[in-house]
Amino acid sequence: MNNWFSSWRAAVRIARRDAWRYKGRSFLVLAMIALPILGVSAADLTLRTSELSTEERLTRSLGAADARMVDPDYGGVPILQHPVEENSMPVGDYENKPWPKGRADVSASFPPGSTALTDSTGAGKVRTAHGILQTEIRELKAADPMARGIMALKDGRFPEKADEVAASTHFLASSGLGIGSTVAARGLDREYRIVGSYELPDDLKADQLNALPGAFLDPLGKALEAAGMPGGGRSTTHLLALPRSAGAEGFTWNMVKAANAKGVMVISRAVALDPPADSDVPLLQQEGWGDYGDSAAAEAAALAAAGTVVGLAMLEICLLAGPAFAVGARRSRRQLGLVGANGGDRRHIRAIVLAGGLVIGVAAAVVGTVLGLLLAFALQPVLEDYMGKRFGAFDARPLELLGIGLLAVLTGLLAAVVPAVTASRQTVLASLTGRRGVRRGSRVLPVVGLAAALLGAVIALYGSVYSDRFIIVAGGSALAELGVVAMTPALVGLFGRTGRWLPLSPRLALRDAVRNRGRTAPAVAAVLAAVAGTVAVATYQASDDAQQRAAYEARLPHGAVSVMVGEGGGRDVPAVRDAVQRNLPVDVRADVDRIVVGKATCGMYDDSKGCGRHEVVIPVANRCPLWVYTPDGSDPAEKYTKAERRKLAKDWRCSQTPSMPSTESGLVVADAGLLKVLAIQDPAAEKALAEGKVVSFSRPMVDAEGRLGVRLITDPAKADEAVAKGQEAPGRVTSFDAYQVAPGTESYGVAGIVPPATAKAAGITTVPFGAYFSTDRMPSTEQRQKLDDELSKTGAGAELHVEEGFVSENSIVLLSLTVFAGLITIGAAGIATGLAQADAEADLKTLAAVGAPPRVRRTLSGFQCGVVAVMGVLLGSAAGVLPAIGLRLTERRQQMNWYEQALDLGGMADMPHVPIIVPWGTLAALLVAVPLGAALLAALVTRSRGAVARRAAT
């Protein structure tokens, strides 16, 4: 034991001395190992710090309260809730009837002696220094000790009077206001003074005002109601503090279930800190409430993915760092020979070389971890601002950091294994004389690699053709790539046979690469692995990009613009229309209105008091048989065979439905100008609008007599009940003469156009909705920014869309992948070139001595780098296409299965389009630009002249 310890201590001392002597090589290897450790340790620290503890999360939600009582709007019927997550459902079977709606009596569930604090949230359009800003208004007595922790006071104080408010820091920055300024809401003739600023730890980008309960939302709601405008809505919860004498255990799970029986959901501190078993949670016993994300399968999949990434990263580093240890051992061969001459055996030689990996690995672990700590600490404020929330306390977990550091040590040792074994096989005489000797390459490794490559290809082919499981393709592709890596030395030898047709410098570079496969093969394999992954991802991304392009549905003709405002009864629509007209290169403008039932201020899908809705009456003969109502609640498609379902799916009654309707029914009130903007060239449609007819773009809406019916529903609740029973919804039906356009006409979500005069003659109320615009040219970024700024000042909730066509989101990904692979390729080739120069310094001196021009040294260096890059890129490109094609074929099979199942069940689905696209641009950059750039860079940084010295006799 003592001999073992002494020999390793001596080996470590020798390795530490050599590492300090050759600082450049040591720093290079240390950087390669430390950089991933830096990134992983910083990511681990950031992730752990961003994860709030249960107590921190509860403090931000509950403050110092014991519970928060929430009305889930189920009308007070008993509910089931999750003990930690804010999920709930009413008790009972609501499969064939609408869920209950209404308010519950929350105060009835308060325990005796408890103290309650009201927390109400609404919204309003607040006047600022720049215009109007949509702002959240929160009424909470934030200065109360029970609310401490919900809001973090930054300056000033929380409001104490009814005419005071505090503002979030983001609101102050957005509004141009400050502490001491006054603020007023649109529609409310009353001002409030800002007395403090605060931030919400979970939402730093919130535009929010805080007022005392009843000081802001009630006056604002009354003012808007008096003006005939819809209110901003309000949600109210209650913070609850139990008496200390009786609340030692807090709001228990039994108390939560008692509140659930009264229709109230509870967020309890005690339950969150000590949740009940799943068997005691009635909600989790309901069908469909299982969570795959928490299952053992999901955890195993995540661990497998993380292990694969870590393993590939370690392999890449070992392939890059291994040659550095090999050259270090070769430079120290005389020293290693002296160890053998003085009684050292192969164990001691291996220990010295492995100790080099151990020293570099430990240094990399320390440097990477320390820098990771500093980086995570420095980036925390930046990440908090970017993510819009504050992290928790800085959380450094020693065991995790130690494990990450051990990966660096392990990587250093693994990178030094092959050089250590190779150095130990050198004879003492060869080490002392400096002779390299001749050793044939292994014949077993290429055979094993070929077998692994073929087996992996077969597995990937099976997974892509006969299975729809991605894991089979991925596993087979990974095995095939590892097989190609194992074959790299033999493949490098095959490349050497092309040297006879090359000029002097590239021929010398290729010969040197082939003769020193121990140095060349790992570098080529490192480039191969990086390029293969890049090509695989790039091919998949390019194919997915083509698939998304084919599936893209334009909302308007190219270059057209639409702007819609569905709130406020159209009050802000004229100003919004004019803003678009002023700021964009508009050619044709088509104003559109929408049908409103009830108060003119009702918004779309508004179920508040006094608001209704409208719908198009589909004639019975035009209704899709797969969707008709059945009295017993069964699926109507079940009475048809699979063949009949597929046939009906293509029937015009089932297939001709408008996509992305712009209003509740898809109908808009407009004139013939809308046809021009939508690029619909149909003179008959223009004539029909001029005659007062409705133009329909959906065949099922028009009956056999050429008429279209619109039902005006004044009581949505009764209408929902009638529909649930299979009855017609009550409401006045108005019929119009209609013109049906030809099938296949693209209307971009507009189901029909009602002439304004026709709607008025029928007694239908309409309000301004928005406008469609055609443009002379595509609006520029500057024009859009100016328009966005002007629209924000109006305070209208305008929905603006500029049709740019399909915009690829993968272009930046492909560029990033190309740059990444290029950097890895240049780095690996540069390392191999630098090691080759150090290893062949004697040959270079001999060339200089026999009269070779100075440029030969520079060109030789460039070609040495280029040779490694070309070989790695060629092999990596070939190896990377296989997994991408396999994954795409598997995805095609999977989507075809889903498509056929949807047709069999009577559903509507489009034929899947899953193309396979090879990214030739990325491949060209990798195959040509990257090797050429690597060669030129190596040539530029290489000195033309070296010191001429006597070459040692060999």
N, C-alpha and C positions, 0 to 999 in steps of 0.2 A: 504493500500500500504506500509506504514511504517512498519507494523507488518510483512508483507511478506518479506520485505527487511531485517529486523532485524533477522528474523528466518533463512533466507538463509545465512546471514553473519555469524551468529553463527554456522550454519551447516558447512560452508566452513572452518571456523577456527578449528572446531573439526576434520574435515576430514584432513586438513593440518597437524594437530598435530599427528593424527594417522598414516598418511603416513610417517612422519619423524620418528615416534617411531618404526614402522615395516619397516625398510629400505630395507631388503631383498625382502619382498613381493612387496613393492612399486616399487623397481628397476626392478623386473621381469615383472610386468605388464606394467611399463613405456617402457621397452625395446620392448615388444611385439607390443605396439602401435606405438612407435617412429620409429622402423626399417622400416616398410612400408612407413611412412611419409618421412623418410630420402631418401629412394629409389625414391619415386614419385617426391619429390621436386627436387632432384638432376637430375632426368630424365627431368623434366619440364625445369629447368634452362639450361641444356645441349641442349635440343631440341630448345629452343627459341634462345639460343646463336648461335647455328649452322645454324639457318635459317637467311640467309642474307636479309637485307632490299633491296628494289629495288635500292636505291642509291648505296649501297655497291656492289650489283651484277653488276650494270652498270659500276662502277669504275673499276672493275676487267676485264670487257669486252671492254669497250670503253676508259678507262683512263679519260682524260678531254675532249674528243671529243664529238661532238653533235650527231654523227651517224657513223655507220659502213656500208659501201656499199659492198654487197656480190653478186657475180655472181653465180646463181644456176645452170649454165650449161644447160639451155634450149634453147640455140641458139638465145637469144634475143627476143623470142616471149613473149607477155604479160603474166603476172603471177598474181596469187592471193596469198597473204601471211597473216599469223597470225600477229596481231599487237605486240605481246610480245614474243611468242615462235618462234623459227627459223623453221617454217614449211611453205612450199609454194607448189604450183602446177601450171602447165601451164593452160592458158585459152583455153577451147575447149574440144571436145570429142575425147579421145584417148583410148577408150575401146577396139577397134579392130585394133589399129595400135600403133606402138612404140612411146614413148614420144620423143619430140624433143631433140636433143643434139647439143651442140656447145657453143661457147663463145659469150658473149654479150659485147657491148661497154659500159663499166661501166662509163667511164669518161663523156659520153654524158649526164648522169643524174646528174652530179655535178651542184648544183646551182651556179649562177654567183657570183664571189667574194669569194668563199669558198676556204679553204686551205685543201689540201689532204696529207695524210701520208700513204705510202705503207706498208702493213704488209703481207709478204710472208712466207709460211711455206713449207718445204720440208724435205727430210730425206737423210741420208748418213751413211756409215759405217766408223766410226772414229777410228783411231789407238790410243790405250791407253797404260798405263803401264802394263796392263794385257793381251792385245790382241786387239780384234776388238769389238766395241760396236755400235749397231744400235742406232743412235742418231737423234733426231729431230733438224732440222736447221731452225732457224727463223730469217728472215731479217726484222728488225724493228729498226728505230732510237729511241731506248728506252730513250735516254737522252732528247728527245724533250718534252717540257711541255705538248703537246697534249697526249703523251703516259704515263704520270705519273699515277701510280696506277695499270698498267697492270703487271709490274714486280716489285718486292720488292728488291731493292739493299741491299745486306748483307755485302759486303766487296769490296773494290776497286772501280772501276768505269765502266760505260758502254763504249763500243768501240767508238772511235773517228776517227780511221783510217781504211783503207781497209784491213790491215793485222792484225787486232785486233778482238778478240771475248770476250764475257762474257759467263760464264758457269753457269748452274743451280747447286745448292748445291748438289743435288742428283747425277748429272753427275760427279762432282768432287769426291764424295765419292765412286762412282762405278768405276771410271777410274783410281784412284790412282794419279791423277794430282792435281795441285794447281795453284794459281795465280802466274804468271810468267812462267809457263810451256808453251811449244809449242804443238800444236795439228794439225793433218793433216787428211784429209779424204782419204779413200782407193780409188785409181784411180786418185787422184789429186796431182800433184807434186808441192805442195805449202803448206807452214806452216803458222799457225796463232798463235799469242801469246794471252794467257788468261790474261785479265787485270782486271777482276772483277767476282764476284759471286752474284747470285740473286736467288730468288725463285718465283715460280708462285703460288699465293695464292690458286688457285683452283686445283692445281696439284703439290703437294710437291714431288711426286715421278717421275717427268718428267726428262728424260735425254735430255737436250736441250742446244744448243749453240745459242747465239745471235750475229749477225753480222750486219753491215750496209747494206742497200739495194744494191743489185748487187755485193756484195763483196764475196759471198760464193757460192750461188746456181748456178749462171750463169757459173762461171769457172768449177764447179763440173759437171754440165750437159754437157758442151762442151767436157770435158775430157772423160766422160763416153761414149758419143756418138762417139768420135773419136776412142775409144777402142772397139766399137761395143757392148757396154753394155747398158742395159736400164737405163734411168735416174730414180732418186728417186721420180719424180713427184713433182708437186708444186701447191699450192692453194694460191691465192692472194686476199686479201680484202683491202679496203681503209678506213682509219679513216678520218672523215670529220669534220672540224670546220667552222661554218658559221660566217660571219662578225657580230660583236656585234651590229652594228647599225641596221642591217636588221634581225638579228636572235634572237630577244628578246624572241620569242616564240619557238625557236629551230626548229628542223626538224619536221614539223607538219604532221598529218595523210594525209592531202591532198597532201603534197609533197611526202610522201611515195607512195601513189597510183599513182602519176605521174611517179615516178621511176619504179613502177611495170609495167606500160604500156610500158616501154622500156626494160623489161625483167630483171630488177635488184631488188634484195631484200634488204631491209634497216632495220637495227636495230637502232631505234631512241630513244634517251634519253627522249625527250619530250613525245613521244607516250607511252613509257613504264611507265613513271611517271603519265601520265593521259591518259589511254587507251580509245579508242572510245567505244561506245555501240556496243553490238553484232550485232544489226540491221544495223550498218554502216560498218560492216566487210563483204565483199562479200564472203570470204573464208568460214566463218561460216554458210553461207546460202546454201552451197553445201551439197548434200546428203552424209552422212557417216562421217561428221566432228563433230558430237556430242561427248561430253566427259562425260561418266558416272561418272568418278572420281570427277567431280565438281557438280554433280546433287544432288538434295535434297535427293533422295533415298540413294545415297552413304553416304552422311553426316549423315542421320538417322541411317543407318546400322553401321557406325563407332561409333556414340554416343551410340547406343544400346549395341554394343560390349564392349565399355569402361565402360558403366554403369553396365553391367553384371559382368565384372572383379572386379570393385570396390565393388559392392555389395557382391560378394562371398568372397573377402578379408576381408571386414568388418564382415561378418558372421563368418569367421574362427577366427578372433581376438576376437570377442565377445564370441565364444564358449570356447576359451582358457582362456580369462581373467575373464569371469563370475564367475567360481568357486573361483578365488582368492578373489573377492569382497565378495562372500558368506562366505568364511572362515573368512575374516576380520570382517564381520558383526557378525559372531558367536563368535569370540574372544572378540568383544566389546559388547556382549549381556548384560552384567551387566551394562555397561555405558548407553546402550540404554534403559535398564529397569529403571535406575535412571531418565532418561529423562521423561519416561512415568509416573513414580511415582511422579514427580514434576509438573504434569499438561500437559506434552506434549502428543499430540495425534499421530495417525498414520501418519499424514502428516509430522510431524517433524522427525519421525523415517525414513521415506522414504527420506526426504530431506538430512538427515545426510549421509545415504548410497549413495544416488545419488551424493552428494557433493564429496564423495571419487572418484567417476568416473570422475567428473568435474575437480577436482584438478589434477588427474593423466593425464587426457586428455589434459589439458592446458599445463602441464609440458612436455608431450610427443610432443605436437605441437611445442612448442618453441625449445626443444632440437632437434627434427627431422628436423625442418626447418633450424636452424642454422648449424647443421652438414651437411645438404644437400647443403647449400650454400658453405661451406668449401670444401666438396667433389667435387662438380661441378667445383669449381675454381681450385682445385688441379689436377683434372683429365683432364682438358681442353687441356694442351699440349700433354698429352699421347694420347687422343682421336684424336687430330689433326694429329699427326704422324701416327696413325693407319688408319685413314680414308683418309689421303693424301690430306687434304685441311685445310686451316685456317678458323676458325670460325669468326663470326662478333664480334661486341662489346658485352661485357658481358651484358646480357639482363635479369634482374630480374623484373618480373611483380608482383607488390604487391597484386593485387586482386587475381591472380591465387595462389600465395603462401598462402594468407589468406584463400582461399577456401580449399586448401589442409590441412591447419592447423585446419580448422573447422571440417574436416573429423575425425581428431584425437579426438577432443572434443566430437563429436557425437558418435564415437566408444566407448569412455570411458563411456559416459552416457548410451548407449544401453547395454553395458556389465554389468552395475550396476542396470539395471531396475529389473530383476528377483530377485536378492538378496535383493533389497530394498523392493519389495512387500512381499517377504517371511519374512524378518525381521519385517516388520510392522504388520504382522499377529500374531507374538508371543505375548502371554499375559505378563503383567508386572511381575506376580508371576513367570512364567517360566523363564523369562529373569534374574530375580534377584537370583533365586535359582540355575540356570544353567541347569535346566531340558530341554532336547531337545523336549520332547513331541512326540506324534505319529500322523502323518498326512498322510492320504491315498493319493496316487497319483491321478492325474486327470484322469478321465475316458473318457473325451471328446477329449483330445489331441491325444491319440492313434487312436481313431476312425477317427478323421480328417486326421491324418497322413496316415492311411490305405487307406482312400478314395482318398487322393491326390496321393499316390503311384500307386493305381490301375488306376486312371484316366490318370496319366502321362504315365504309361506303355501302355495303350490303344492308347493314342495319338502318342507315339513313334512307336508303331506297325503299326498304320495306315499310318504314314509318310513313314515308310520303305517298306511297302508292296504295298500301293496304290498311293503313291505320290513320286515325285523326288525332293522335296524341303527339303533341309537340315534343314531349320529353324523349321519345324514341329517336326522333330526327336529331335533336340536340345532342343526345348521348352518342349516337353513331357518328355525327360530324366531329365531335370532340375527340373520339377515339381515332378517327381517320387523320385528323390534324396531328395528334401525337405520333401516329405512325410516320407521317411525312417528316416530322421533326427528327425521329430516330433514323430515318433514311438520309438525312442531310449530308453526313460525311460521304456516303456513296454518290449522292447526286452532285456534290461538289467535284468529285473525281470525274464524273461524266462531263461536267462543264469544261474540265481541263483539256478534253480532246479537241475542243474548238480552237485552242491556242495556236495551232500550226498555220492558221489563216490570218493571224493578227500581226500588226507591226510590232516592233521591238518592245516598247514600253508596256503596252497592254499584255503582250505575251509574257514578259517577265512578271507582271503583276498577277496574271492568272496562274503561272507556274508556281509562284511563291504561295498563292492562296491554296493551291492543291497540295503542295508539299507540306504545308503547315495546317493540316485540316483541324488539328486540335485547337488552333486559334481561330480559324475561319468558320468552321462548322457552327460553333455556338453563336457567333455574330450573325451568320446567315439565318440560323434558326430563330434568333430573336427578331430579326426583320420579318421573317416568314410569319411568326405568330402575330406580330402587330398588324402586318398587312392583311393577313387572312381574316382577322377579326374586323378590320376596317372594311374590307371588300364585302364580307358577309353582311354587315350592318348596312353598308351603303347600297348593296343590291336590294336588300329587303326594303329599305327606306324609299328607294327609287320606284320599286314596284308598288309599294303602298301609296306613294304619291300619285302614280298613274291611276290607281284604283280610286282614290279620292277625287281626282280630277274628273273621271268618268261618272262618278256618283254625285257630283256637285249639282245642285239645283239652284239656278239663278233666281233671285227674287225680282229682278227687273232686267230689261235689256241693258246691254253693256253701256256704261256711262250714265245711265239714268239715275235719278235721285228721288227718294220718297221721304216725306216727313209727316209723322202722325202724332196727334195729341189726343189721348183718350180720356182726359180729365177736364174738370172745370166747365163742362158744357160748351166747349169751344171758345171760351173767352180769350185765350191767348193765341188761337190759331191764326188770325189775320197777321199779327206781329211776326209769328214764326214763318208764315209763307213769305212775307216781305223780306225777312232776313235772308232766307235762302235765295230769293230773287236777286238781292243786292250783291251777295258775296260769291255766287257761283255763276259760271258761264251758261246761263239758262237759254234754251232755244224755245221750247214749248212748255207752258205751265198749264196743268189741269187740276183745278181745285175739286176736292171731294168732300162730301158730307156723309154723315152716318145717321141711321134711323135710331131714334131713342123712344123708349116707352116709359111714361111717367114724367117725372120732373126733368126739365131740360138739362139740369146739372148732373144727371146720373151718368156715371161712367160705364164703360163696357164691363159686362159680367158683374155689375154692381147689384148686390142683393140687399142693400139697405132699404129702409122704409121709404115707400113712395117710388121705388124703382122697379121696372119690369125688364122684359127682354123680348126679342122677336126671333122668329125662325122661319125658314122656308118650308112650306108644306110639300112633302114628297108624295106624289100620287101613289095609291096602293099598287097599281100595276107597275110602277117604276121602282119599287122597293126591292132591295137585294134579298133573295130568299135565304141567304146564309145569315142574315142579321134580323129577321123579323121576330116579333115578340111571340113567345110560347106561354100559354097560361100556366103550365107547371114549372116554369122557370128553367127548363132544360135548354141545352144548346141546340138551336135550330139546324145547325149543320150536321148533327148526328143522324138525321133521317136520310141523309144522302150517302151514297158510296164514295170512295176516294176518287173514282173517275168522274163522278158527277160534280164533286166539289171542285176538282181541277177545272172542269168545263165552266162551272158557274163563276169561278174566280176571274175568268176572262170575259164574262158577260158584261155588257156596257152598264147594266144596273149596279154592278158591284165594283167595276174598275174605274168608271168615270166620276171620280170625286175630286173636288178642288184641293190642292195641297197648300198648306200654309195660309189659311183664310185670313184676310186683313181685318175683318169684323166678326161679330158673333155668328152671322149667317153667311158671310162672304159677299154680301150685297153692299154696294156703295152707291151713293147718289152723286152723279156727275154727268157731264155732257160728252160730246163726241171727241173733245180734246184728249180725253183719257185714252181713246183708241190710238191716237197718234203717238202718245208717249209710250204706250205699251207695244208699239210697232205692229199693230193689228191692222192689216190692210184688207178691209171688208166693206165695200161701198154699201152693201145691203144692211150691215149693222149701223152705219152712220145714218142711213135713211130711216131705219127703225127708231133710232133715238130721236130723230127729228120729228117723227110721227107720234112720239110719246110712248113707244113700246119699250119694254124692258129687254135688254140684251143679255141672254144667258150663255154661259160658257160651260155649263154642266147639264148634260142631257137629262139625267133623272129628275131635275127640278121642273121640267115643262111637261104638262099632260098632253094627252092625245089631241086636244082641241087647241093646242098652242097657247095655253095660259099658265101663268105662274102665280102661286098663292103665297102670301106672307101672313103669318099668324102673329098678332100682337098680344103678348101675355102680360097681364097686369099683376098677377099673383104668382110669382115663381114657385112658392112653396106648394101651392095646390097643383101647379103644373108638374112638379117633380113627383108628387104622390100619384097623379094620374098616369104618368109615364111608367112608374114602377109597377102599376097594375095592368099595363098594356092598353091603356085608354088614351084617347086623343087629349092633348093638353087643352084646357079651357082658354078661350081667347078669340077675339075678333079676327076673322080671316078676310083679307082683301086680295082680290085676284086682278091680275094685269095681263094684257096682251103681251106676248113675248116673242122674241126672235131668237132662235137657237143657231149659234154659229157652227161652222163645220167642225167635226171631231178632229182632235189633234191640234187645235189652236191654243197656243200658249198664252194664258191670261195672268200668270204670275200671282196666283192666290186670289184673284178677283173672280168670284163665282157669278156675279151678274152686275149690270149697271142699270140703275133706275134713274130716268130723267128727272131733274128737280121739279119741273112743272107737274109731272105725273104724280110724284109723291105728295106734292102740295094739294092737288086735286082730290087725292084719296084721303086727305085728312091725316096724313102721317107726319109726325113731328120729326124734323131733322135738325141737326146742329153741325157746325163746321168741324171737320175731322182732320184735314190735312191737305196735302197736294202731292202730285206726281210731276216730275220735271224731266224733260229731255235736255241734254247739254250739247254744246258745240264741240266740246273736247272734255277729256277726263279732268275733273277738278284737281288742282294741285294741292300739295300738302299745306302750303301757306294759306290757300283759300279755305281749306277745311278747318284749319286751326282758328282762323279768324271767325268763321261761322260758328264753330263750337263755343268760342268765347262769347259771341253775341247771343247765342241761344241760352247759355248759362245765365246771362244777365236777365233774361225774360222770366226766369223761374219756372218755365213750363216744362213739364215732363215729356219733352219731345223725343220721339224715336226717329232718328235720322239714319238713313241707309243710302250709301253710294255704291252702286253695283260695279265692282272692279273685276268681276269674274273670279275664277278660282285662283287663290293666292297660296302658293306652296309654303308650308311651314317647315318643310324638311330641307330647304336649300341651305340654311345656316348649319343644319346638322351635318349634311354632306360635306360642306366646306370645313367644318370643325374636324370631322373624321379624317379628311384628306390632310389637313395640317398636322393632326396628331400622328398619323402614320408617317408623314414626311419627317417629323421631328425624331420619331423613334428610329426610322431608317437612317437618317443622317447621323444620329447619335451612335447607333450600333456600328455603322460603317466607319465613322470617325474613330471610335474606340479600336476597332480592328486594325485600322490604318496606323494609328499611333502605336499600337502594340507591334505591328509588323515592322515599322521603322525602328523601334527600339530593339526588336529581335534580329533585324537584318542590318544593323548598323555597320557590321563588318563588311557585308556585301556592298553597301553603299560607298564605304571608304575605298574598297577595291575598285569600283567603277570610277571613282574620282581619280584614283592613282593611275589607271590605265588610259586616262585622257577623255573620259566621257564628258560631254558638255554639261554645264550646270543645270540646264533645263531638264535633263534626264531625271535628276533627283525629284524635281517638282512634278513632272508628268508621271513618273512612276508612282508617286504618292497619290496623285489624283486618280490614276487607273486602279490602284489597290482599293481605294475607297469605292470607286464606281463598280468594280467587279463584285464586291460584297453586296452593294445595294441592288445591282441588277439581279444577281442570283436570288436574293431574299425576296425581292418584289415579284419576280416571275413565279417562284414557287408559292408565295403567299397568295397571289392573285388566283392561281389555279385551285389552291386549297380553300379559298374563301367563298367561291361561287357555289360550291356544293351545298353547304348548310342553308344558304339563302334560298336556293331553288327547292330544296327539300321542305323547308318551312312554308314556302308559298304553295307548294302542291298540297301539303297537309291542310293549310288554311282553305284552299279551294275545295277539297273534299268535305271539310267541316261545314263550310257555308252552303255547299250543294245539299248536304244532308238537312240542314236547317230549312233551306228553301223547299225541299220536297216535303218535309214534315208540315210546314206551314200550309202548303197546297192541300195536303191530305186532310188537314184539320179545317179547311175552308177559309184560311186566312189569306190576306193580300200580301204579296211579296214580289220583288223584282228579281229577275235572273241574276245571280251573283256574277260579278266580273272581277276576277282575281288574276291580273296579268303578271308576267315575270319580265322585268326590265333590267338589263345590265347597264350600270352607270358608266358609259364609255368615257365620259369626261373625267370622272374620278380615276378610272383605270389608266387613262392617258397621262394624267398628272403623276400617278404613281410609277408607271412604267418608263416614262420619258423624263419628265421634269425633275422628279426627286433624285434618281441616280445621277442625272447630269448636274444638278445643283450640288449634290454631295461631292462629286468628283471635282468640280470647280472650286468649291469651298476648301477641300483638302489641298488642292494645288496652290491656292492662294496663301494658305497659312503655313505652308512648308517652306523652309529656308532652302535656297538654291545651292548654297555651298556649305559643306561640312568640313570639319577639321580633318586633314589628312594625317593618318597615324599608321604605325606599323601594325599589320594584321598578325595576330597570333597564329602560330603554326598549328595546323590541324592534321 
